[in-house]
């Protein structure tokens, strides 16, 4: 028996079939969708990777389809190694399994369900398919991701959170997407956080959910804190004894006093900046609250979300390009990686991608 990978013609044919989405108007959706937030769930891309047809994320997709009458794009991805070891008849069986899954989602209320099987890099293919077929949202989980590149570049979910310009909804194993529960929107006064806030407001308005607008002020790093000794977000076992020293001897010290004054000053400045940030924002028809706190952003966000029993965290992922993609994680990326609440990440295009790179411009920058 000869094992062969699908030909380029077969793979290209899959792409052609997927591309027919652009020429199929959905008139029924124009009448069923009445809210601005519904457009976010209009066409959802679900990369399946090596997941089974009973994966929990498909149940979430079914609930989403039933509520918003979404179009669902099921994309099964193989890397080159997997294709080289599989019998083409097994891939044909996979198409049958995807068709059965699609019919289940149609019964659940999806407007349309499309399936495709592609070969190659997961992160690249997800981005390309989402962009070329006008996906409004990418639904991902950390499960069943490729292991080869994790030590250097992270999972496909982590890489997409760093670079994808299409909204990314990341649901960790065990987390549940609950519409109608409070929504926590983390703002840092950036363009991406404004985009996130606009969508969070639209969802809160359409779903009649409470909106919590949260801004976390970084702690001063000029002194150690009792909660974070040696400036670590999580205390190390080796400094447990040091924590007691901080608590007993430095609580009323000069360093502690300076730290309290600095925190109060930062909170006051953050509150005034947040008031300016929200000056042109209409919150009149939304049940909302505003919180400004100080600490480590990921930890504080998770604490607030758990206290409110939130069903969703919305955050701006910033705008990075080039080597900055591999620098320290943004808070939104870290939240998507560790949160036990679904995290919706919005990114804006880096300015670097929109600037001219002619010789005259380069010479002008260096002169």
C-alpha positions as CSV (number, residue, x, y, z in Angstrom):
1,X,0.0,0.0,0.0
2,X,1.3,3.4,-0.9
3,X,0.9,6.3,1.5
4,X,0.8,9.7,-0.2
5,X,0.1,13.2,0.8
6,X,-2.9,14.9,-0.9
7,X,-1.7,16.6,-4.1
8,X,-1.5,20.4,-4.4
9,X,-4.4,20.2,-6.7
10,X,-6.6,18.7,-4.0
11,X,-5.4,21.2,-1.4
12,X,-6.0,24.1,-3.8
13,X,-9.5,22.7,-4.6
14,X,-10.2,22.9,-0.9
15,X,-9.2,26.6,-0.9
16,X,-11.4,27.2,-3.9
17,X,-14.4,25.6,-2.2
18,X,-13.8,27.7,0.9
19,X,-13.5,30.9,-1.2
20,X,-17.1,30.6,-2.6
21,X,-18.2,32.0,0.8
22,X,-17.6,35.5,-0.6
23,X,-20.2,35.1,-3.3
24,X,-23.0,33.7,-1.2
25,X,-25.1,36.6,0.4
26,X,-26.9,35.9,3.6
27,X,-30.2,37.8,3.4
28,X,-31.8,36.1,6.4
29,X,-29.0,37.3,8.6
30,X,-29.8,40.9,7.9
31,X,-33.3,40.5,9.4
32,X,-32.3,38.3,12.4
33,X,-29.4,40.4,13.6
34,X,-30.5,43.6,15.3
35,X,-27.6,44.6,17.5
36,X,-24.2,46.0,16.8
37,X,-22.5,43.3,18.8
38,X,-24.2,40.5,16.6
39,X,-21.9,41.4,13.8
40,X,-19.0,40.2,15.9
41,X,-20.5,36.6,15.8
42,X,-21.7,36.7,12.2
43,X,-19.0,34.5,10.7
44,X,-16.9,32.5,13.2
45,X,-13.8,30.6,12.2
46,X,-13.1,27.5,14.4
47,X,-9.7,25.8,13.8
48,X,-10.1,22.2,14.9
49,X,-6.6,20.9,14.6
50,X,-6.6,17.4,16.0
51,X,-9.8,17.7,18.0
52,X,-12.5,15.1,17.9
53,X,-16.0,15.8,16.7
54,X,-17.2,15.8,20.3
55,X,-14.8,18.5,21.5
56,X,-16.3,20.9,24.1
57,X,-15.5,23.9,21.9
58,X,-18.0,22.6,19.3
59,X,-20.7,22.8,22.0
60,X,-19.8,26.4,22.6
61,X,-20.0,27.0,18.9
62,X,-23.4,25.4,18.8
63,X,-24.7,27.7,21.6
64,X,-23.2,30.7,19.8
65,X,-24.9,29.6,16.5
66,X,-28.2,29.2,18.3
67,X,-28.1,32.6,19.8
68,X,-26.7,34.7,16.9
69,X,-27.5,32.5,13.9
70,X,-23.8,32.5,13.0
71,X,-22.0,31.2,10.0
72,X,-19.4,28.7,11.2
73,X,-16.2,27.9,9.3
74,X,-14.7,24.6,10.5
75,X,-11.1,24.4,9.5
76,X,-9.2,21.2,10.2
77,X,-5.4,21.7,10.0
78,X,-2.7,19.2,9.4
79,X,1.0,19.9,9.6
80,X,3.3,18.3,7.0
81,X,4.3,15.4,9.3
82,X,0.8,14.3,9.9
83,X,0.0,14.4,6.2
84,X,3.0,12.3,5.4
85,X,1.9,9.5,7.7
86,X,-1.8,9.4,6.9
87,X,-3.6,7.4,4.3
88,X,-5.7,9.5,1.9
89,X,-8.6,7.3,2.7
90,X,-8.3,8.4,6.3
91,X,-8.5,12.1,5.2
92,X,-11.6,11.1,3.2
93,X,-13.1,9.7,6.4
94,X,-12.2,13.0,8.2
95,X,-14.3,14.9,5.6
96,X,-17.2,12.6,6.4
97,X,-16.7,13.3,10.1
98,X,-16.6,17.0,9.5
99,X,-19.8,16.8,7.5
100,X,-21.6,15.1,10.4
101,X,-20.3,17.7,12.8
102,X,-21.6,20.4,10.4
103,X,-25.0,18.9,10.3
104,X,-25.2,18.9,14.1
105,X,-24.3,22.6,14.2
106,X,-26.9,23.3,11.6
107,X,-29.5,21.6,13.8
108,X,-28.3,23.7,16.7
109,X,-29.2,26.9,14.8
110,X,-26.2,27.9,12.7
111,X,-27.0,29.9,9.6
112,X,-24.4,28.1,7.5
113,X,-21.6,25.7,8.3
114,X,-18.5,25.3,6.0
115,X,-15.7,22.8,6.3
116,X,-12.2,22.7,4.9
117,X,-9.0,20.7,5.4
118,X,-5.7,22.5,4.9
119,X,-2.0,21.6,5.2
120,X,0.7,23.6,6.7
121,X,1.5,25.9,9.6
122,X,-1.4,26.4,11.9
123,X,-0.9,30.0,12.8
124,X,-0.3,31.1,9.2
125,X,-3.3,29.2,7.8
126,X,-5.7,30.4,10.5
127,X,-4.7,34.0,9.7
128,X,-5.0,33.6,6.0
129,X,-8.3,31.9,6.0
130,X,-9.8,34.3,8.5
131,X,-8.6,37.3,6.4
132,X,-9.5,36.0,3.0
133,X,-12.9,34.7,4.0
134,X,-14.0,37.7,6.1
135,X,-14.2,35.9,9.4
136,X,-15.5,38.3,12.1
137,X,-14.2,36.2,15.0
138,X,-11.7,33.3,15.6
139,X,-12.7,30.8,18.3
140,X,-9.8,29.0,19.9
141,X,-8.8,26.8,22.8
142,X,-5.4,25.9,24.1
143,X,-6.1,22.2,23.7
144,X,-4.7,20.1,20.9
145,X,-2.1,22.5,19.7
146,X,1.1,21.6,18.0
147,X,4.0,21.0,20.3
148,X,7.0,21.5,18.1
149,X,7.3,25.3,18.4
150,X,6.0,25.8,21.9
151,X,9.4,26.2,23.7
152,X,10.4,29.0,21.3
153,X,7.3,30.7,20.0
154,X,4.4,29.3,22.0
155,X,1.3,27.5,20.9
156,X,-0.7,28.6,17.9
157,X,-3.2,30.3,20.2
158,X,-0.4,32.4,21.9
159,X,1.1,33.3,18.5
160,X,-2.3,34.4,17.2
161,X,-2.9,36.5,20.3
162,X,0.3,38.3,19.4
163,X,-0.3,39.0,15.8
164,X,-3.9,38.4,14.5
165,X,-5.8,41.5,13.6
166,X,-9.2,39.6,13.7
167,X,-10.8,39.4,17.1
168,X,-9.8,36.3,19.0
169,X,-12.0,34.5,21.5
170,X,-9.8,32.2,23.7
171,X,-11.6,29.7,25.9
172,X,-9.4,27.7,28.2
173,X,-10.3,24.0,29.0
174,X,-13.1,24.0,31.6
175,X,-14.1,27.6,31.0
176,X,-17.7,28.3,29.8
177,X,-18.9,31.2,27.6
178,X,-22.0,32.6,29.4
179,X,-23.9,35.4,27.7
180,X,-25.8,37.7,29.9
181,X,-23.3,37.6,32.8
182,X,-21.1,40.6,33.6
183,X,-18.5,41.7,31.1
184,X,-15.1,42.9,32.4
185,X,-13.4,45.3,29.9
186,X,-9.7,46.1,30.7
187,X,-8.6,49.5,29.3
188,X,-5.1,51.0,29.2
189,X,-6.0,54.1,27.1
190,X,-4.6,52.6,23.9
191,X,-6.3,52.4,20.6
192,X,-6.8,48.6,20.9
193,X,-8.4,49.0,24.3
194,X,-10.8,51.6,22.9
195,X,-11.7,49.1,20.2
196,X,-12.3,46.5,22.9
197,X,-14.4,48.9,24.9
198,X,-16.6,49.8,22.0
199,X,-17.4,46.1,21.4
200,X,-17.8,45.4,25.1
201,X,-20.3,48.2,25.3
202,X,-22.2,46.9,22.3
203,X,-22.4,43.4,23.8
204,X,-23.5,44.7,27.2
205,X,-26.2,46.8,25.5
206,X,-27.5,44.0,23.3
207,X,-27.3,41.2,25.9
208,X,-28.5,43.4,28.8
209,X,-25.4,42.5,30.7
210,X,-23.5,44.5,33.3
211,X,-20.3,46.1,32.1
212,X,-17.3,46.6,34.4
213,X,-14.7,49.0,33.0
214,X,-11.4,48.2,34.7
215,X,-8.1,50.0,34.7
216,X,-5.1,48.6,36.6
217,X,-2.3,50.9,37.6
218,X,1.1,49.2,37.8
219,X,2.6,49.1,41.2
220,X,5.7,51.3,41.9
221,X,8.8,49.2,41.4
222,X,11.1,51.3,43.7
223,X,10.1,49.3,46.8
224,X,9.1,45.7,47.6
225,X,5.5,45.0,48.5
226,X,4.1,42.5,50.9
227,X,2.0,40.9,48.2
228,X,4.9,40.9,45.7
229,X,8.3,40.6,47.4
230,X,11.3,41.3,45.2
231,X,8.9,42.6,42.6
232,X,7.7,39.2,41.4
233,X,4.1,38.8,40.4
234,X,4.0,35.5,42.3
235,X,6.1,35.1,45.5
236,X,8.8,32.5,45.3
237,X,9.0,29.8,48.0
238,X,12.5,31.0,48.9
239,X,11.3,34.4,49.9
240,X,8.5,33.3,52.2
241,X,10.5,34.3,55.3
242,X,11.3,37.6,53.7
243,X,7.6,38.3,53.3
244,X,7.2,38.1,57.1
245,X,10.1,40.5,57.5
246,X,8.4,43.0,55.1
247,X,5.1,42.7,57.0
248,X,6.6,43.1,60.5
249,X,9.4,45.5,60.0
250,X,8.7,47.6,56.8
251,X,5.0,48.1,57.1
252,X,5.4,51.5,58.7
253,X,8.9,52.3,57.4
254,X,9.8,55.1,55.1
255,X,9.7,52.9,52.1
256,X,6.2,51.8,52.9
257,X,5.1,55.4,53.3
258,X,6.6,56.5,50.1
259,X,5.0,53.5,48.4
260,X,1.5,54.5,49.7
261,X,2.0,58.1,48.6
262,X,3.1,57.0,45.1
263,X,0.2,54.6,44.7
264,X,-2.3,57.3,45.7
265,X,-0.7,59.7,43.3
266,X,-0.9,57.1,40.5
267,X,-4.5,56.3,41.2
268,X,-5.5,59.9,41.1
269,X,-3.8,60.4,37.8
270,X,-5.3,57.2,36.4
271,X,-8.8,58.3,37.4
272,X,-8.4,61.6,35.7
273,X,-7.0,60.0,32.5
274,X,-9.9,57.4,32.5
275,X,-12.4,60.3,32.8
276,X,-10.8,61.9,29.7
277,X,-10.8,58.5,27.9
278,X,-14.5,58.1,28.6
279,X,-15.5,61.7,27.9
280,X,-17.1,61.0,24.6
281,X,-18.4,57.6,25.5
282,X,-22.2,57.2,25.8
283,X,-22.9,54.8,28.7
284,X,-26.4,56.1,29.5
285,X,-28.3,52.9,28.5
286,X,-25.7,50.5,30.0
287,X,-25.6,49.1,33.5
288,X,-21.9,49.7,34.3
289,X,-19.4,50.3,37.0
290,X,-15.8,51.7,36.8
291,X,-13.0,50.4,38.9
292,X,-9.4,51.8,39.1
293,X,-7.1,49.7,41.2
294,X,-3.4,49.1,41.6
295,X,-1.4,45.9,41.2
296,X,-0.4,43.3,38.7
297,X,-2.8,43.6,35.8
298,X,-3.5,39.9,35.1
299,X,-4.0,39.0,38.8
300,X,-6.2,42.0,39.5
301,X,-8.3,41.4,36.3
302,X,-8.9,37.8,37.3
303,X,-9.8,38.8,40.9
304,X,-12.4,41.3,39.6
305,X,-13.8,38.9,37.1
306,X,-14.2,36.1,39.7
307,X,-15.8,38.5,42.3
308,X,-18.3,39.7,39.7
309,X,-18.8,36.1,38.4
310,X,-18.1,37.5,34.9
311,X,-18.9,35.5,31.8
312,X,-16.4,37.3,29.6
313,X,-13.2,39.4,29.7
314,X,-12.6,41.8,26.9
315,X,-9.1,43.3,26.4
316,X,-7.0,45.2,23.8
317,X,-4.0,43.2,22.7
318,X,-1.9,46.2,21.6
319,X,-0.2,46.7,18.2
320,X,3.2,45.1,17.7
321,X,5.3,44.1,14.8
322,X,8.8,42.7,14.0
323,X,10.9,41.6,17.0
324,X,8.4,43.2,19.5
325,X,6.2,40.2,18.8
326,X,8.6,38.1,20.8
327,X,9.1,40.4,23.7
328,X,7.3,40.1,27.1
329,X,3.6,39.3,26.8
330,X,1.0,42.0,26.9
331,X,-1.6,41.6,29.7
332,X,-4.2,40.6,27.1
333,X,-2.0,37.8,25.8
334,X,-1.3,36.6,29.4
335,X,-5.0,36.7,30.2
336,X,-5.8,34.6,27.2
337,X,-3.3,32.0,28.4
338,X,-4.2,31.6,32.0
339,X,-7.8,33.0,32.6
340,X,-10.5,30.6,33.7
341,X,-13.0,33.0,32.0
342,X,-13.3,33.3,28.2
343,X,-11.1,36.2,26.9
344,X,-11.9,38.3,23.9
345,X,-8.8,40.0,22.5
346,X,-8.7,42.9,20.0
347,X,-5.6,44.1,18.3
348,X,-5.0,47.1,16.0
349,X,-2.5,47.3,13.2
350,X,0.9,48.5,14.1
351,X,1.8,52.0,12.7
352,X,4.9,50.4,11.2
353,X,2.8,48.5,8.7
354,X,1.2,51.8,7.5
355,X,4.3,53.9,7.0
356,X,6.2,54.4,3.8
357,X,9.6,52.8,3.5
358,X,11.0,54.7,0.5
359,X,14.6,55.7,0.4
360,X,13.7,59.3,0.9
361,X,11.7,58.5,4.1
362,X,14.5,56.3,5.5
363,X,17.1,59.0,4.8
364,X,14.8,61.6,6.5
365,X,14.4,59.4,9.6
366,X,18.2,59.1,10.1
367,X,19.0,62.7,9.3
